[in-house]
Amino acid sequence: MSDFLSEENGHEFVLGWEESDRPHPGFGGSTNIYGGYCEQCQKCGMYGYEYEDQKCGPQIRSTK
């Protein structure tokens, strides 16, 4: 993700944890890990993969 684009639209992306209903396929074959790390704006909660030049706005989900 381009830092220029995220700064231009007001996002502050950091690593966040996203829960999942299915086990993560990695980590040496462990199937007890439900979720994974992805970029998440610490101000509005938008995940990096949802970001399509959208401006940072109201809080849409928790960042914790």
PyMOL Python script that loads the backbone (N, CA, C, O; Angstrom):
from pymol import cmd

cmd.read_pdbstr("""\
ATOM      1  N   MET A   1       0.851  -1.170   0.000  1.00  0.00           N
ATOM      2  CA  MET A   1       0.000   0.000   0.000  1.00  0.00           C
ATOM      3  C   MET A   1       0.894   1.228   0.000  1.00  0.00           C
ATOM      4  O   MET A   1       1.863   1.308   0.754  1.00  0.00           O
ATOM      5  N   SER A   2       0.559   2.170  -0.844  1.00  0.00           N
ATOM      6  CA  SER A   2       1.351   3.379  -0.969  1.00  0.00           C
ATOM      7  C   SER A   2       1.132   4.285   0.242  1.00  0.00           C
ATOM      8  O   SER A   2       0.000   4.636   0.575  1.00  0.00           O
ATOM      9  N   ASP A   3       2.231   4.655   0.892  1.00  0.00           N
ATOM     10  CA  ASP A   3       2.118   5.571   2.031  1.00  0.00           C
ATOM     11  C   ASP A   3       1.566   6.911   1.581  1.00  0.00           C
ATOM     12  O   ASP A   3       0.818   7.557   2.316  1.00  0.00           O
ATOM     13  N   PHE A   4       1.937   7.337   0.359  1.00  0.00           N
ATOM     14  CA  PHE A   4       1.441   8.609  -0.161  1.00  0.00           C
ATOM     15  C   PHE A   4      -0.078   8.606  -0.247  1.00  0.00           C
ATOM     16  O   PHE A   4      -0.724   9.563   0.179  1.00  0.00           O
ATOM     17  N   LEU A   5      -0.655   7.540  -0.793  1.00  0.00           N
ATOM     18  CA  LEU A   5      -2.109   7.478  -0.936  1.00  0.00           C
ATOM     19  C   LEU A   5      -2.804   7.432   0.414  1.00  0.00           C
ATOM     20  O   LEU A   5      -3.828   8.089   0.602  1.00  0.00           O
ATOM     21  N   SER A   6      -2.270   6.670   1.354  1.00  0.00           N
ATOM     22  CA  SER A   6      -2.930   6.578   2.651  1.00  0.00           C
ATOM     23  C   SER A   6      -2.833   7.903   3.405  1.00  0.00           C
ATOM     24  O   SER A   6      -3.783   8.294   4.083  1.00  0.00           O
ATOM     25  N   GLU A   7      -1.698   8.601   3.298  1.00  0.00           N
ATOM     26  CA  GLU A   7      -1.556   9.896   3.966  1.00  0.00           C
ATOM     27  C   GLU A   7      -2.467  10.931   3.311  1.00  0.00           C
ATOM     28  O   GLU A   7      -3.067  11.763   3.991  1.00  0.00           O
ATOM     29  N   GLU A   8      -2.563  10.869   1.982  1.00  0.00           N
ATOM     30  CA  GLU A   8      -3.390  11.820   1.246  1.00  0.00           C
ATOM     31  C   GLU A   8      -4.857  11.705   1.655  1.00  0.00           C
ATOM     32  O   GLU A   8      -5.567  12.710   1.679  1.00  0.00           O
ATOM     33  N   ASN A   9      -5.314  10.519   1.971  1.00  0.00           N
ATOM     34  CA  ASN A   9      -6.709  10.289   2.332  1.00  0.00           C
ATOM     35  C   ASN A   9      -6.937  10.219   3.841  1.00  0.00           C
ATOM     36  O   ASN A   9      -8.049   9.928   4.283  1.00  0.00           O
ATOM     37  N   GLY A  10      -5.905  10.482   4.631  1.00  0.00           N
ATOM     38  CA  GLY A  10      -6.057  10.591   6.072  1.00  0.00           C
ATOM     39  C   GLY A  10      -5.928   9.304   6.864  1.00  0.00           C
ATOM     40  O   GLY A  10      -6.059   9.331   8.087  1.00  0.00           O
ATOM     41  N   HIS A  11      -5.674   8.168   6.208  1.00  0.00           N
ATOM     42  CA  HIS A  11      -5.543   6.892   6.925  1.00  0.00           C
ATOM     43  C   HIS A  11      -4.181   6.780   7.595  1.00  0.00           C
ATOM     44  O   HIS A  11      -3.195   7.343   7.119  1.00  0.00           O
ATOM     45  N   GLU A  12      -4.138   6.057   8.689  1.00  0.00           N
ATOM     46  CA  GLU A  12      -2.893   5.719   9.381  1.00  0.00           C
ATOM     47  C   GLU A  12      -2.878   4.211   9.551  1.00  0.00           C
ATOM     48  O   GLU A  12      -3.340   3.688  10.564  1.00  0.00           O
ATOM     49  N   PHE A  13      -2.339   3.507   8.547  1.00  0.00           N
ATOM     50  CA  PHE A  13      -2.366   2.045   8.560  1.00  0.00           C
ATOM     51  C   PHE A  13      -1.286   1.461   9.462  1.00  0.00           C
ATOM     52  O   PHE A  13      -0.124   1.863   9.407  1.00  0.00           O
ATOM     53  N   VAL A  14      -1.691   0.507  10.290  1.00  0.00           N
ATOM     54  CA  VAL A  14      -0.806  -0.272  11.146  1.00  0.00           C
ATOM     55  C   VAL A  14      -1.258  -1.730  11.022  1.00  0.00           C
ATOM     56  O   VAL A  14      -2.298  -2.007  10.426  1.00  0.00           O
ATOM     57  N   LEU A  15      -0.482  -2.661  11.582  1.00  0.00           N
ATOM     58  CA  LEU A  15      -0.906  -4.054  11.546  1.00  0.00           C
ATOM     59  C   LEU A  15      -2.031  -4.277  12.543  1.00  0.00           C
ATOM     60  O   LEU A  15      -1.929  -3.892  13.708  1.00  0.00           O
ATOM     61  N   GLY A  16      -3.101  -4.900  12.076  1.00  0.00           N
ATOM     62  CA  GLY A  16      -4.236  -5.223  12.936  1.00  0.00           C
ATOM     63  C   GLY A  16      -4.590  -6.685  12.777  1.00  0.00           C
ATOM     64  O   GLY A  16      -4.160  -7.324  11.817  1.00  0.00           O
ATOM     65  N   TRP A  17      -5.356  -7.220  13.689  1.00  0.00           N
ATOM     66  CA  TRP A  17      -5.742  -8.622  13.669  1.00  0.00           C
ATOM     67  C   TRP A  17      -7.176  -8.740  13.185  1.00  0.00           C
ATOM     68  O   TRP A  17      -8.059  -8.039  13.682  1.00  0.00           O
ATOM     69  N   GLU A  18      -7.416  -9.614  12.228  1.00  0.00           N
ATOM     70  CA  GLU A  18      -8.762  -9.860  11.732  1.00  0.00           C
ATOM     71  C   GLU A  18      -9.164 -11.282  12.093  1.00  0.00           C
ATOM     72  O   GLU A  18      -8.470 -12.234  11.738  1.00  0.00           O
ATOM     73  N   GLU A  19     -10.289 -11.432  12.803  1.00  0.00           N
ATOM     74  CA  GLU A  19     -10.805 -12.743  13.176  1.00  0.00           C
ATOM     75  C   GLU A  19     -11.373 -13.456  11.947  1.00  0.00           C
ATOM     76  O   GLU A  19     -11.789 -12.816  10.982  1.00  0.00           O
ATOM     77  N   SER A  20     -11.382 -14.783  11.999  1.00  0.00           N
ATOM     78  CA  SER A  20     -11.901 -15.570  10.892  1.00  0.00           C
ATOM     79  C   SER A  20     -12.712 -16.736  11.439  1.00  0.00           C
ATOM     80  O   SER A  20     -12.465 -17.205  12.550  1.00  0.00           O
ATOM     81  N   ASP A  21     -13.679 -17.202  10.658  1.00  0.00           N
ATOM     82  CA  ASP A  21     -14.463 -18.378  11.051  1.00  0.00           C
ATOM     83  C   ASP A  21     -13.742 -19.674  10.721  1.00  0.00           C
ATOM     84  O   ASP A  21     -14.059 -20.728  11.270  1.00  0.00           O
ATOM     85  N   ARG A  22     -12.764 -19.589   9.815  1.00  0.00           N
ATOM     86  CA  ARG A  22     -12.014 -20.778   9.401  1.00  0.00           C
ATOM     87  C   ARG A  22     -10.594 -20.708   9.936  1.00  0.00           C
ATOM     88  O   ARG A  22     -10.060 -19.612  10.100  1.00  0.00           O
ATOM     89  N   PRO A  23      -9.969 -21.842  10.210  1.00  0.00           N
ATOM     90  CA  PRO A  23      -8.588 -21.839  10.702  1.00  0.00           C
ATOM     91  C   PRO A  23      -7.621 -21.312   9.645  1.00  0.00           C
ATOM     92  O   PRO A  23      -7.844 -21.479   8.446  1.00  0.00           O
ATOM     93  N   HIS A  24      -6.553 -20.678  10.101  1.00  0.00           N
ATOM     94  CA  HIS A  24      -5.517 -20.191   9.205  1.00  0.00           C
ATOM     95  C   HIS A  24      -4.757 -21.386   8.642  1.00  0.00           C
ATOM     96  O   HIS A  24      -4.422 -22.299   9.397  1.00  0.00           O
ATOM     97  N   PRO A  25      -4.474 -21.410   7.345  1.00  0.00           N
ATOM     98  CA  PRO A  25      -3.835 -22.582   6.747  1.00  0.00           C
ATOM     99  C   PRO A  25      -2.335 -22.690   6.987  1.00  0.00           C
ATOM    100  O   PRO A  25      -1.739 -23.698   6.609  1.00  0.00           O
ATOM    101  N   GLY A  26      -1.713 -21.710   7.588  1.00  0.00           N
ATOM    102  CA  GLY A  26      -0.260 -21.724   7.748  1.00  0.00           C
ATOM    103  C   GLY A  26       0.202 -22.071   9.140  1.00  0.00           C
ATOM    104  O   GLY A  26      -0.450 -22.830   9.856  1.00  0.00           O
ATOM    105  N   PHE A  27       1.331 -21.510   9.518  1.00  0.00           N
ATOM    106  CA  PHE A  27       1.936 -21.696  10.840  1.00  0.00           C
ATOM    107  C   PHE A  27       2.268 -23.150  11.131  1.00  0.00           C
ATOM    108  O   PHE A  27       1.924 -23.663  12.196  1.00  0.00           O
ATOM    109  N   GLY A  28       2.931 -23.817  10.200  1.00  0.00           N
ATOM    110  CA  GLY A  28       3.408 -25.181  10.438  1.00  0.00           C
ATOM    111  C   GLY A  28       2.304 -26.205  10.568  1.00  0.00           C
ATOM    112  O   GLY A  28       2.496 -27.222  11.235  1.00  0.00           O
ATOM    113  N   GLY A  29       1.166 -25.978   9.963  1.00  0.00           N
ATOM    114  CA  GLY A  29       0.083 -26.957   9.994  1.00  0.00           C
ATOM    115  C   GLY A  29      -0.892 -26.755  11.137  1.00  0.00           C
ATOM    116  O   GLY A  29      -1.847 -27.521  11.264  1.00  0.00           O
ATOM    117  N   SER A  30      -0.681 -25.735  11.984  1.00  0.00           N
ATOM    118  CA  SER A  30      -1.598 -25.488  13.087  1.00  0.00           C
ATOM    119  C   SER A  30      -2.960 -25.068  12.540  1.00  0.00           C
ATOM    120  O   SER A  30      -3.041 -24.230  11.641  1.00  0.00           O
ATOM    121  N   THR A  31      -4.005 -25.638  13.073  1.00  0.00           N
ATOM    122  CA  THR A  31      -5.354 -25.239  12.665  1.00  0.00           C
ATOM    123  C   THR A  31      -6.094 -24.607  13.834  1.00  0.00           C
ATOM    124  O   THR A  31      -7.323 -24.532  13.818  1.00  0.00           O
ATOM    125  N   ASN A  32      -5.366 -24.152  14.846  1.00  0.00           N
ATOM    126  CA  ASN A  32      -5.987 -23.552  16.019  1.00  0.00           C
ATOM    127  C   ASN A  32      -5.932 -22.027  15.993  1.00  0.00           C
ATOM    128  O   ASN A  32      -6.289 -21.377  16.976  1.00  0.00           O
ATOM    129  N   ILE A  33      -5.487 -21.452  14.876  1.00  0.00           N
ATOM    130  CA  ILE A  33      -5.363 -20.004  14.782  1.00  0.00           C
ATOM    131  C   ILE A  33      -6.448 -19.504  13.841  1.00  0.00           C
ATOM    132  O   ILE A  33      -6.427 -19.794  12.645  1.00  0.00           O
ATOM    133  N   TYR A  34      -7.388 -18.754  14.384  1.00  0.00           N
ATOM    134  CA  TYR A  34      -8.520 -18.253  13.610  1.00  0.00           C
ATOM    135  C   TYR A  34      -8.359 -16.758  13.369  1.00  0.00           C
ATOM    136  O   TYR A  34      -8.789 -15.942  14.185  1.00  0.00           O
ATOM    137  N   GLY A  35      -7.747 -16.407  12.261  1.00  0.00           N
ATOM    138  CA  GLY A  35      -7.541 -15.008  11.927  1.00  0.00           C
ATOM    139  C   GLY A  35      -6.158 -14.779  11.373  1.00  0.00           C
ATOM    140  O   GLY A  35      -5.414 -15.729  11.130  1.00  0.00           O
ATOM    141  N   GLY A  36      -5.814 -13.536  11.176  1.00  0.00           N
ATOM    142  CA  GLY A  36      -4.502 -13.190  10.658  1.00  0.00           C
ATOM    143  C   GLY A  36      -4.275 -11.693  10.724  1.00  0.00           C
ATOM    144  O   GLY A  36      -5.212 -10.916  10.910  1.00  0.00           O
ATOM    145  N   TYR A  37      -3.020 -11.299  10.569  1.00  0.00           N
ATOM    146  CA  TYR A  37      -2.669  -9.885  10.597  1.00  0.00           C
ATOM    147  C   TYR A  37      -2.861  -9.265   9.222  1.00  0.00           C
ATOM    148  O   TYR A  37      -2.562  -9.893   8.207  1.00  0.00           O
ATOM    149  N   CYS A  38      -3.353  -8.046   9.188  1.00  0.00           N
ATOM    150  CA  CYS A  38      -3.475  -7.280   7.955  1.00  0.00           C
ATOM    151  C   CYS A  38      -3.397  -5.800   8.319  1.00  0.00           C
ATOM    152  O   CYS A  38      -3.550  -5.429   9.482  1.00  0.00           O
ATOM    153  N   GLU A  39      -3.156  -4.959   7.310  1.00  0.00           N
ATOM    154  CA  GLU A  39      -3.107  -3.526   7.567  1.00  0.00           C
ATOM    155  C   GLU A  39      -4.484  -3.027   7.959  1.00  0.00           C
ATOM    156  O   GLU A  39      -5.484  -3.402   7.347  1.00  0.00           O
ATOM    157  N   GLN A  40      -4.537  -2.176   8.986  1.00  0.00           N
ATOM    158  CA  GLN A  40      -5.791  -1.607   9.446  1.00  0.00           C
ATOM    159  C   GLN A  40      -5.542  -0.167   9.863  1.00  0.00           C
ATOM    160  O   GLN A  40      -4.573   0.122  10.565  1.00  0.00           O
ATOM    161  N   CYS A  41      -6.422   0.744   9.429  1.00  0.00           N
ATOM    162  CA  CYS A  41      -6.294   2.152   9.809  1.00  0.00           C
ATOM    163  C   CYS A  41      -6.595   2.279  11.299  1.00  0.00           C
ATOM    164  O   CYS A  41      -7.635   1.820  11.772  1.00  0.00           O
ATOM    165  N   GLN A  42      -5.680   2.903  12.033  1.00  0.00           N
ATOM    166  CA  GLN A  42      -5.885   3.020  13.482  1.00  0.00           C
ATOM    167  C   GLN A  42      -6.892   4.101  13.838  1.00  0.00           C
ATOM    168  O   GLN A  42      -7.280   4.215  15.001  1.00  0.00           O
ATOM    169  N   LYS A  43      -7.326   4.899  12.862  1.00  0.00           N
ATOM    170  CA  LYS A  43      -8.327   5.935  13.144  1.00  0.00           C
ATOM    171  C   LYS A  43      -9.744   5.466  12.826  1.00  0.00           C
ATOM    172  O   LYS A  43     -10.644   5.657  13.644  1.00  0.00           O
ATOM    173  N   CYS A  44      -9.971   4.852  11.650  1.00  0.00           N
ATOM    174  CA  CYS A  44     -11.344   4.484  11.280  1.00  0.00           C
ATOM    175  C   CYS A  44     -11.598   2.982  11.322  1.00  0.00           C
ATOM    176  O   CYS A  44     -12.756   2.566  11.362  1.00  0.00           O
ATOM    177  N   GLY A  45     -10.546   2.152  11.315  1.00  0.00           N
ATOM    178  CA  GLY A  45     -10.716   0.717  11.407  1.00  0.00           C
ATOM    179  C   GLY A  45     -10.818   0.004  10.069  1.00  0.00           C
ATOM    180  O   GLY A  45     -10.986  -1.215  10.047  1.00  0.00           O
ATOM    181  N   MET A  46     -10.722   0.716   8.953  1.00  0.00           N
ATOM    182  CA  MET A  46     -10.809   0.083   7.629  1.00  0.00           C
ATOM    183  C   MET A  46      -9.580  -0.790   7.400  1.00  0.00           C
ATOM    184  O   MET A  46      -8.457  -0.387   7.705  1.00  0.00           O
ATOM    185  N   TYR A  47      -9.801  -1.994   6.859  1.00  0.00           N
ATOM    186  CA  TYR A  47      -8.685  -2.882   6.533  1.00  0.00           C
ATOM    187  C   TYR A  47      -8.039  -2.436   5.229  1.00  0.00           C
ATOM    188  O   TYR A  47      -8.707  -1.873   4.362  1.00  0.00           O
ATOM    189  N   GLY A  48      -6.739  -2.686   5.089  1.00  0.00           N
ATOM    190  CA  GLY A  48      -5.998  -2.274   3.909  1.00  0.00           C
ATOM    191  C   GLY A  48      -6.557  -2.840   2.625  1.00  0.00           C
ATOM    192  O   GLY A  48      -6.539  -2.165   1.595  1.00  0.00           O
ATOM    193  N   TYR A  49      -7.061  -4.080   2.660  1.00  0.00           N
ATOM    194  CA  TYR A  49      -7.584  -4.675   1.425  1.00  0.00           C
ATOM    195  C   TYR A  49      -8.929  -4.071   1.018  1.00  0.00           C
ATOM    196  O   TYR A  49      -9.377  -4.279  -0.110  1.00  0.00           O
ATOM    197  N   GLU A  50      -9.580  -3.327   1.917  1.00  0.00           N
ATOM    198  CA  GLU A  50     -10.836  -2.645   1.579  1.00  0.00           C
ATOM    199  C   GLU A  50     -10.584  -1.264   0.977  1.00  0.00           C
ATOM    200  O   GLU A  50     -11.472  -0.669   0.367  1.00  0.00           O
ATOM    201  N   TYR A  51      -9.378  -0.771   1.154  1.00  0.00           N
ATOM    202  CA  TYR A  51      -9.018   0.596   0.798  1.00  0.00           C
ATOM    203  C   TYR A  51      -8.945   0.753  -0.716  1.00  0.00           C
ATOM    204  O   TYR A  51      -8.148   0.081  -1.371  1.00  0.00           O
ATOM    205  N   GLU A  52      -9.755   1.618  -1.265  1.00  0.00           N
ATOM    206  CA  GLU A  52      -9.722   1.928  -2.694  1.00  0.00           C
ATOM    207  C   GLU A  52      -9.800   3.443  -2.853  1.00  0.00           C
ATOM    208  O   GLU A  52     -10.784   3.968  -3.375  1.00  0.00           O
ATOM    209  N   ASP A  53      -8.767   4.139  -2.405  1.00  0.00           N
ATOM    210  CA  ASP A  53      -8.700   5.605  -2.437  1.00  0.00           C
ATOM    211  C   ASP A  53      -9.851   6.260  -1.686  1.00  0.00           C
ATOM    212  O   ASP A  53     -10.249   7.380  -2.007  1.00  0.00           O
ATOM    213  N   GLN A  54     -10.391   5.555  -0.675  1.00  0.00           N
ATOM    214  CA  GLN A  54     -11.456   6.135   0.145  1.00  0.00           C
ATOM    215  C   GLN A  54     -10.821   6.965   1.250  1.00  0.00           C
ATOM    216  O   GLN A  54      -9.787   6.590   1.803  1.00  0.00           O
ATOM    217  N   LYS A  55     -11.431   8.069   1.560  1.00  0.00           N
ATOM    218  CA  LYS A  55     -10.933   8.928   2.625  1.00  0.00           C
ATOM    219  C   LYS A  55     -11.262   8.313   3.985  1.00  0.00           C
ATOM    220  O   LYS A  55     -12.253   7.599   4.141  1.00  0.00           O
ATOM    221  N   CYS A  56     -10.416   8.604   4.952  1.00  0.00           N
ATOM    222  CA  CYS A  56     -10.657   8.149   6.322  1.00  0.00           C
ATOM    223  C   CYS A  56     -11.918   8.840   6.823  1.00  0.00           C
ATOM    224  O   CYS A  56     -12.101  10.040   6.616  1.00  0.00           O
ATOM    225  N   GLY A  57     -12.773   8.088   7.473  1.00  0.00           N
ATOM    226  CA  GLY A  57     -14.040   8.645   7.928  1.00  0.00           C
ATOM    227  C   GLY A  57     -14.367   8.209   9.336  1.00  0.00           C
ATOM    228  O   GLY A  57     -13.468   8.014  10.154  1.00  0.00           O
ATOM    229  N   PRO A  58     -15.658   8.053   9.630  1.00  0.00           N
ATOM    230  CA  PRO A  58     -16.068   7.648  10.980  1.00  0.00           C
ATOM    231  C   PRO A  58     -15.608   6.226  11.294  1.00  0.00           C
ATOM    232  O   PRO A  58     -15.382   5.423  10.389  1.00  0.00           O
ATOM    233  N   GLN A  59     -15.474   5.932  12.564  1.00  0.00           N
ATOM    234  CA  GLN A  59     -15.044   4.613  13.027  1.00  0.00           C
ATOM    235  C   GLN A  59     -16.013   3.546  12.518  1.00  0.00           C
ATOM    236  O   GLN A  59     -17.208   3.603  12.805  1.00  0.00           O
ATOM    237  N   ILE A  60     -15.490   2.562  11.754  1.00  0.00           N
ATOM    238  CA  ILE A  60     -16.351   1.512  11.224  1.00  0.00           C
ATOM    239  C   ILE A  60     -16.176   0.192  11.945  1.00  0.00           C
ATOM    240  O   ILE A  60     -17.051  -0.671  11.875  1.00  0.00           O
ATOM    241  N   ARG A  61     -15.049   0.018  12.643  1.00  0.00           N
ATOM    242  CA  ARG A  61     -14.833  -1.178  13.467  1.00  0.00           C
ATOM    243  C   ARG A  61     -13.716  -0.920  14.456  1.00  0.00           C
ATOM    244  O   ARG A  61     -12.924   0.007  14.287  1.00  0.00           O
ATOM    245  N   SER A  62     -13.656  -1.738  15.482  1.00  0.00           N
ATOM    246  CA  SER A  62     -12.645  -1.597  16.524  1.00  0.00           C
ATOM    247  C   SER A  62     -11.261  -1.903  15.974  1.00  0.00           C
ATOM    248  O   SER A  62     -11.115  -2.754  15.097  1.00  0.00           O
ATOM    249  N   THR A  63     -10.254  -1.220  16.481  1.00  0.00           N
ATOM    250  CA  THR A  63      -8.888  -1.489  16.076  1.00  0.00           C
ATOM    251  C   THR A  63      -8.133  -2.278  17.135  1.00  0.00           C
ATOM    252  O   THR A  63      -6.905  -2.353  17.102  1.00  0.00           O
ATOM    253  N   LYS A  64      -8.864  -2.863  18.072  1.00  0.00           N
ATOM    254  CA  LYS A  64      -8.220  -3.659  19.134  1.00  0.00           C
ATOM    255  C   LYS A  64      -8.640  -5.087  19.025  1.00  0.00           C
ATOM    256  O   LYS A  64      -8.210  -5.919  19.825  1.00  0.00           O
TER     257      LYS A  64
END
""", "prot")
cmd.dss("prot")
cmd.show_as("cartoon", "prot")
cmd.util.cbc("prot")
cmd.orient("prot")
